[in-house]
Amino acid sequence: MKVTPCAIADVLLIEPKVFGDDRGFFFESFNQRAFYKASGLNVDFVQDNHSKSARNVLRGLHYQIRQPQGKLVRVVAGEVFDVAVDIRRNSPTYGRWVGEVLSADNKRQLWMPPGIAHGFVVLSESAEFLYKTTDYWAPEHERCIAWNDPTLAIDWPLLHGDPLLSGKDAMGLAFLQAEMFE
């Protein structure tokens, strides 16, 4: 497993060791010991989530203000542009974002600690997205920052005009109005 720090403090790009031949491939998508050895993080995951989305669907930017979740995200079918936004006021990278292409082909994963807002847009015809979380989903604490907030100026690689949004995501707050972590 190769772990590369991203431009946001504590966000990590993880590339598993893949064994492949003419029959296909094999890799460990998660191994607690290897994750700890490579990242130094001793986390407990309590929930796995799986979503499927069509091309140009944008989900996010989501976070939980209480019961914050660390997330280990990956794509098992298709391709997405995945974004992490630092919303920890005391962080040296507060207000910055990073984006990575995650796909079934590249098998990359992204670790986001609690205090990060997360979103993605689907680049392929469809995509299946899996993620592990360090705390349970708590809808009463869920918050959303507008995907197109001008303060953040995220460079989403939109292929066909405006993205497809849920009602909740269309009502996302401006970055400067959203609740943040101290």
ROPA-552422 format. One line per 3 residues: number of its first residue (from 1); for each residue x, y, z of N, C-alpha, C. Coordinates in Angstrom, 2 decimals, padded with zeros to 5 digits. Layout:
! residues N
NUM = X Y Z X Y Z X Y Z  ...
***
This chain:
! residues 182
1 = 000.84 -001.16 000.00 000.00 000.00 000.00 000.89 001.24 000.00  000.57 002.16 -000.90 001.31 003.41 -000.97 000.39 004.52 -000.46  000.87 005.32 000.49 000.10 006.42 001.06 000.82 007.72 000.74
4 = 000.08 008.66 000.13 000.63 009.95 -000.25 -000.19 011.05 000.41  000.44 011.92 001.23 -000.30 013.04 001.81 -000.76 013.99 000.72  -001.97 014.53 000.89 -002.50 015.51 -000.04 -002.19 016.91 000.47
7 = -002.62 017.91 -000.26 -002.35 019.31 000.11 -003.15 019.77 001.32  -004.13 019.00 001.75 -004.89 019.29 002.97 -004.33 018.40 004.07  -004.06 019.02 005.21 -003.53 018.27 006.35 -004.39 017.06 006.68
10 = -003.77 015.91 006.78 -004.40 014.65 007.19 -005.23 013.95 006.12  -005.40 014.54 004.93 -006.09 013.84 003.84 -005.04 013.04 003.08  -005.33 011.76 002.87 -004.34 010.85 002.28 -004.88 010.16 001.03
13 = -004.05 010.08 000.01 -004.34 009.28 -001.17 -003.72 007.91 -000.96  -004.52 006.87 -001.09 -004.07 005.51 -000.82 -004.16 004.69 -002.10  -003.04 004.05 -002.43 -002.99 003.20 -003.62 -002.62 001.79 -003.18
16 = -003.57 000.85 -003.29 -003.29 -000.51 -002.84 -002.35 -001.23 -003.81  -001.70 -002.25 -003.30 -000.87 -003.10 -004.15 -001.80 -004.08 -004.86  -001.79 -004.03 -006.20 -002.69 -004.85 -007.01 -001.89 -005.96 -007.66
19 = -002.39 -007.18 -007.56 -001.78 -008.34 -008.19 -002.68 -008.73 -009.36  -002.13 -008.65 -010.57 -002.93 -008.94 -011.75 -002.21 -009.79 -012.75  -002.98 -010.50 -013.52 -002.46 -011.28 -014.65 -003.59 -011.40 -015.68
22 = -003.42 -012.30 -016.65 -004.41 -012.41 -017.72 -005.77 -012.92 -017.23  -005.85 -013.40 -015.99 -007.12 -013.86 -015.43 -007.91 -012.74 -014.77  -007.23 -011.65 -014.39 -007.89 -010.57 -013.67 -006.95 -009.97 -012.65
25 = -007.47 -009.62 -011.48 -006.65 -009.00 -010.44 -007.17 -009.37 -009.06  -006.31 -009.09 -008.06 -006.66 -009.23 -006.65 -005.97 -008.12 -005.88  -006.66 -007.54 -004.91 -006.02 -006.63 -003.97 -006.84 -006.58 -002.69
28 = -006.16 -006.25 -001.60 -006.87 -006.03 -000.35 -007.39 -004.60 -000.35  -008.70 -004.45 -000.35 -009.25 -003.09 -000.36 -009.11 -002.44 001.01  -009.01 -003.22 002.07 -008.71 -002.68 003.39 -008.10 -003.77 004.26
31 = -007.05 -003.40 004.95 -006.39 -004.27 005.92 -005.97 -003.34 007.06  -006.54 -003.56 008.25 -006.31 -002.66 009.38 -004.82 -002.51 009.71  -004.10 -003.62 009.76 -002.66 -003.55 010.09 -001.88 -002.77 009.04
34 = -002.13 -003.06 007.76 -001.42 -002.37 006.69 -001.77 -000.88 006.66  -003.04 -000.56 006.90 -003.47 000.84 006.94 -002.75 001.58 008.06  -002.69 000.98 009.23 -002.01 001.60 010.37 -000.51 001.77 010.08
37 = 000.11 000.72 009.55 001.55 000.77 009.27 001.87 001.86 008.25  001.04 001.99 007.22 001.32 002.96 006.15 000.92 004.39 006.51  -000.12 004.54 007.35 -000.64 005.88 007.63 -000.39 006.36 009.06
40 = -000.15 005.42 009.97 -000.03 005.78 011.38 -001.36 006.02 012.05  -002.46 005.77 011.33 -003.80 006.02 011.85 -004.42 004.73 012.38  -004.90 004.80 013.60 -005.59 003.67 014.20 -007.06 004.05 014.30
43 = -007.83 003.74 013.28 -009.24 004.12 013.22 -010.12 002.89 013.28  -011.30 003.07 013.81 -012.31 002.02 013.83 -013.45 002.42 012.90  -013.72 001.59 011.93 -014.84 001.86 011.02 -016.08 001.16 011.56
46 = -017.23 001.87 011.52 -018.46 001.35 012.08 -019.56 001.17 011.04  -019.36 001.71 009.84 -020.42 001.67 008.83 -019.80 001.67 007.45  -020.35 000.87 006.54 -019.98 000.89 005.12 -021.19 001.38 004.34
49 = -020.94 002.25 003.36 -022.01 002.80 002.51 -021.67 002.54 001.05  -022.71 002.39 000.24 -022.56 002.09 -001.19 -023.60 002.90 -001.94  -023.15 003.69 -002.91 -024.10 004.44 -003.74 -023.80 004.19 -005.20
52 = -024.84 004.35 -006.01 -024.68 004.30 -007.46 -025.29 005.58 -008.00  -024.57 006.21 -008.94 -025.02 007.48 -009.50 -024.75 007.51 -011.00  -025.58 008.27 -011.71 -025.43 008.43 -013.15 -024.43 009.53 -013.47
55 = -024.02 009.58 -014.74 -023.09 010.62 -015.20 -023.59 012.01 -014.79  -022.67 012.84 -014.36 -022.91 014.24 -014.02 -023.68 014.44 -012.71  -023.96 013.36 -011.98 -024.54 013.52 -010.64 -023.43 014.03 -009.74
58 = -023.76 015.07 -008.98 -022.82 015.61 -008.01 -023.46 015.44 -006.63  -022.71 014.82 -005.73 -023.16 014.63 -004.35 -022.23 015.41 -003.44  -022.80 016.27 -002.62 -021.99 017.01 -001.67 -022.20 018.49 -001.77
61 = -021.50 019.13 -000.96 -020.38 018.81 -000.07 -020.95 018.51 001.32  -020.84 017.27 001.77 -021.48 016.80 002.99 -020.51 016.66 004.16  -021.06 016.84 005.37 -020.34 016.56 006.61 -021.36 016.50 007.73
64 = -020.93 015.99 008.87 -021.76 015.97 010.07 -021.10 016.85 011.12  -021.82 017.87 011.60 -021.24 018.83 012.55 -021.06 018.19 013.92  -021.90 017.24 014.27 -021.72 016.40 015.46 -021.63 014.97 014.96
67 = -020.99 014.12 015.74 -020.69 012.77 015.27 -019.95 012.84 013.93  -018.90 013.66 013.85 -018.17 013.79 012.58 -017.59 012.45 012.15  -017.58 012.25 010.86 -017.13 010.99 010.29 -015.80 011.14 009.58
70 = -014.86 010.24 009.90 -013.72 010.03 009.03 -014.22 009.10 007.92  -013.73 009.27 006.71 -014.20 008.46 005.59 -013.04 007.92 004.78  -013.15 006.65 004.42 -012.23 006.01 003.48 -013.07 005.67 002.26
73 = -012.84 006.36 001.14 -013.72 006.28 -000.02 -013.01 005.64 -001.21  -013.81 004.94 -002.04 -013.27 004.35 -003.26 -014.40 004.10 -004.25  -014.03 003.84 -005.49 -014.98 003.58 -006.57 -014.77 002.14 -007.04
76 = -015.87 001.38 -007.17 -015.77 -000.01 -007.63 -016.30 -000.19 -009.05  -016.98 000.82 -009.59 -017.42 000.79 -010.98 -017.47 002.23 -011.47  -016.87 002.50 -012.62 -016.90 003.84 -013.17 -015.80 004.74 -012.65
79 = -016.06 006.06 -012.71 -015.04 007.06 -012.37 -015.70 008.31 -011.80  -015.09 008.88 -010.76 -015.57 010.12 -010.17 -014.41 011.07 -009.95  -014.75 012.34 -009.82 -013.82 013.35 -009.33 -014.24 013.59 -007.89
82 = -013.37 013.23 -006.95 -013.69 013.26 -005.53 -013.03 014.47 -004.89  -013.77 015.16 -004.01 -013.30 016.42 -003.42 -013.38 016.39 -001.90  -012.34 016.88 -001.26 -012.30 017.07 000.19 -012.06 018.55 000.46
85 = -012.84 019.12 001.38 -012.70 020.53 001.75 -012.43 020.60 003.25  -011.38 021.28 003.63 -011.02 021.42 005.04 -011.91 022.48 005.70  -012.74 022.05 006.67 -013.62 022.99 007.37 -013.29 023.03 008.86
88 = -012.03 022.77 009.18 -011.53 022.84 010.56 -010.85 024.20 010.73  -011.51 025.11 011.43 -011.02 026.49 011.56 -009.58 026.58 012.06  -009.16 025.67 012.90 -007.80 025.72 013.45 -006.77 025.00 012.58
91 = -007.17 024.53 011.44 -006.26 023.82 010.55 -005.47 024.81 009.68  -004.21 024.51 009.39 -003.45 025.39 008.49 -003.97 025.37 007.06  -004.81 024.38 006.73 -005.36 024.31 005.37 -006.87 024.59 005.35
94 = -007.36 025.30 006.38 -008.78 025.66 006.46 -009.22 026.39 005.19  -010.35 025.95 004.64 -010.91 026.60 003.46 -010.32 026.15 002.14  -009.37 025.22 002.17 -008.79 024.70 000.93 -009.49 023.40 000.53
97 = -009.37 023.08 -000.75 -009.92 021.83 -001.25 -008.86 021.07 -002.04  -009.03 019.76 -002.10 -008.23 018.91 -002.97 -009.19 018.00 -003.73  -008.80 017.63 -004.92 -009.61 016.72 -005.74 -008.74 015.65 -006.36
100 = -009.29 014.45 -006.44 -008.61 013.31 -007.04 -009.59 012.53 -007.89  -009.13 012.00 -009.00 -009.93 011.07 -009.79 -009.80 009.70 -009.15  -010.93 009.14 -008.76 -010.99 007.78 -008.23 -011.79 006.95 -009.22
103 = -011.29 005.75 -009.52 -012.00 004.92 -010.49 -011.81 003.45 -010.18  -012.66 002.65 -010.80 -012.51 001.20 -010.68 -011.18 000.78 -011.29  -010.72 001.48 -012.31 -009.45 001.13 -012.96 -008.23 001.47 -012.11
106 = -008.20 002.67 -011.51 -006.99 003.04 -010.77 -007.00 002.55 -009.31  -008.17 002.14 -008.81 -008.32 001.53 -007.49 -007.82 002.41 -006.34  -007.65 003.69 -006.60 -007.21 004.61 -005.56 -008.32 004.82 -004.53
109 = -007.89 005.17 -003.32 -008.79 005.49 -002.23 -008.37 006.83 -001.64  -009.30 007.48 -000.98 -008.99 008.73 -000.31 -009.45 008.63 001.13  -008.55 008.94 002.07 -008.89 009.01 003.48 -009.13 010.47 003.84
112 = -010.28 010.73 004.45 -010.61 012.07 004.94 -010.92 011.97 006.42  -010.18 012.69 007.25 -010.44 012.66 008.68 -011.72 013.42 009.02  -012.25 013.27 010.23 -013.36 014.12 010.65 -012.97 015.60 010.49
115 = -013.96 016.41 010.14 -013.69 017.84 009.94 -013.49 018.21 008.49  -013.78 017.26 007.60 -013.64 017.49 006.17 -015.02 017.37 005.52  -015.37 018.33 004.67 -016.59 018.21 003.86 -016.22 017.43 002.61
118 = -017.14 016.60 002.14 -016.83 015.68 001.05 -017.90 015.74 -000.04  -017.43 015.61 -001.28 -018.35 015.51 -002.41 -017.67 014.87 -003.60  -018.48 014.49 -004.57 -017.92 013.94 -005.81 -018.89 014.17 -006.96
121 = -018.33 014.17 -008.18 -019.14 014.22 -009.39 -018.76 013.02 -010.25  -019.76 012.41 -010.86 -019.56 011.21 -011.67 -019.11 011.60 -013.08  -017.99 011.05 -013.51 -017.41 011.34 -014.83 -017.78 010.30 -015.88
124 = -018.06 009.09 -015.46 -018.39 007.99 -016.37 -019.91 007.88 -016.54  -020.36 006.94 -017.36 -021.80 006.75 -017.58 -022.54 006.56 -016.25  -021.93 005.81 -015.36 -022.42 005.66 -013.99 -021.22 005.30 -013.11
127 = -021.41 005.37 -011.82 -020.33 005.00 -010.90 -020.93 004.43 -009.62  -020.23 003.43 -009.09 -020.59 002.88 -007.79 -019.48 003.27 -006.83  -019.90 003.87 -005.73 -019.01 004.51 -004.78 -019.19 003.82 -003.43
130 = -018.08 003.38 -002.82 -018.11 002.74 -001.51 -017.32 003.57 -000.53  -017.81 003.64 000.71 -017.01 004.30 001.72 -017.29 003.76 003.11  -016.21 003.71 003.87 -016.25 003.31 005.26 -016.26 004.59 006.10
133 = -017.01 004.55 007.24 -017.05 005.72 008.11 -016.68 005.34 009.54  -016.16 006.32 010.26 -015.73 006.10 011.64 -016.83 006.42 012.65  -017.95 006.95 012.19 -019.11 007.14 013.05 -020.36 006.91 012.21
136 = -021.48 006.73 012.90 -022.73 006.41 012.23 -023.36 007.65 011.60  -024.16 007.41 010.55 -024.89 008.48 009.91 -025.88 009.06 010.91  -025.90 010.36 011.03 -026.80 011.07 011.95 -027.45 012.20 011.16
139 = -028.59 011.94 010.53 -029.19 012.95 009.65 -029.47 014.29 010.33  -029.72 014.28 011.64 -029.98 015.53 012.35 -028.74 016.41 012.45  -027.57 015.83 012.25 -026.31 016.60 012.31 -025.68 016.81 010.93
142 = -026.33 016.31 009.91 -025.77 016.43 008.56 -025.91 017.86 008.05  -024.85 018.33 007.40 -024.82 019.67 006.83 -024.32 019.58 005.39  -024.58 020.64 004.62 -024.17 020.66 003.21 -023.71 022.07 002.84
145 = -022.54 022.12 002.23 -022.00 023.36 001.68 -022.25 023.33 000.17  -022.61 024.46 -000.38 -022.89 024.56 -001.82 -021.70 024.11 -002.65  -021.96 023.26 -003.60 -020.92 022.69 -004.47 -020.22 023.78 -005.28
148 = -020.95 024.84 -005.59 -020.42 025.90 -006.46 -020.09 027.18 -005.70  -019.77 027.06 -004.42 -019.46 028.22 -003.60 -018.28 028.99 -004.20  -018.43 030.29 -004.43 -017.35 031.06 -005.05 -016.11 031.24 -004.16
151 = -016.29 031.18 -002.85 -015.13 031.28 -001.95 -014.21 030.08 -002.13  -014.81 028.89 -002.26 -014.02 027.67 -002.45 -013.50 027.56 -003.88  -014.30 027.97 -004.85 -013.93 027.93 -006.28 -013.40 026.56 -006.69
154 = -014.15 025.52 -006.38 -013.75 024.16 -006.76 -013.85 024.02 -008.27  -012.81 023.49 -008.87 -012.75 023.31 -010.32 -013.32 021.93 -010.68  -014.65 021.82 -010.61 -015.31 020.56 -010.93 -015.19 020.29 -012.44
157 = -014.79 019.10 -012.84 -014.70 018.78 -014.28 -016.06 018.36 -014.83  -016.96 019.32 -014.94 -018.31 019.04 -015.44 -018.27 018.87 -016.94  -018.84 017.78 -017.41 -018.79 017.45 -018.83 -020.00 017.95 -019.61
160 = -021.12 018.13 -018.93 -022.36 018.46 -019.63 -023.14 019.52 -018.88  -022.61 020.72 -018.76 -023.33 021.81 -018.10 -023.44 021.61 -016.60  -024.56 022.06 -016.04 -024.76 021.97 -014.60 -024.93 020.51 -014.17
163 = -024.48 020.20 -012.96 -024.60 018.83 -012.47 -026.03 018.52 -012.04  -026.31 017.23 -011.89 -027.58 016.76 -011.36 -027.44 016.70 -009.84  -028.33 017.40 -009.13 -028.24 017.52 -007.67 -029.50 017.01 -007.00
166 = -029.36 016.53 -005.78 -030.53 016.24 -004.96 -031.09 017.57 -004.47  -032.32 017.55 -003.97 -032.91 018.75 -003.40 -032.08 019.30 -002.27  -031.58 018.41 -001.41 -030.75 018.81 -000.26 -029.46 019.47 -000.74
169 = -028.82 018.89 -001.75 -027.55 019.45 -002.23 -027.77 020.78 -002.95  -028.92 020.96 -003.60 -029.22 022.22 -004.26 -029.41 023.35 -003.26  -029.70 023.01 -002.00 -029.92 024.00 -000.94 -028.69 024.19 -000.06
172 = -027.53 023.71 -000.50 -026.30 023.84 000.29 -026.00 025.30 000.63  -025.44 025.50 001.82 -025.12 026.84 002.29 -023.80 027.35 001.70  -023.66 028.64 001.68 -022.39 029.26 001.30 -021.33 028.87 002.34
175 = -020.11 028.71 001.91 -019.02 028.33 002.81 -018.96 029.26 004.02  -019.06 030.55 003.82 -018.92 031.52 004.90 -020.11 031.52 005.86  -021.23 030.87 005.47 -022.41 030.79 006.34 -022.52 029.43 007.02
178 = -021.76 028.47 006.61 -021.89 027.10 007.11 -021.25 026.95 008.50  -021.78 026.00 009.27 -021.16 025.66 010.56 -019.83 024.97 010.30  -018.83 025.32 011.10 -017.49 024.77 010.93 -017.04 024.10 012.21
181 = -015.96 023.36 012.10 -015.33 022.73 013.26 -014.27 023.67 013.83  -014.15 023.70 015.12 -013.13 024.54 015.77 -011.81 023.82 015.80
***
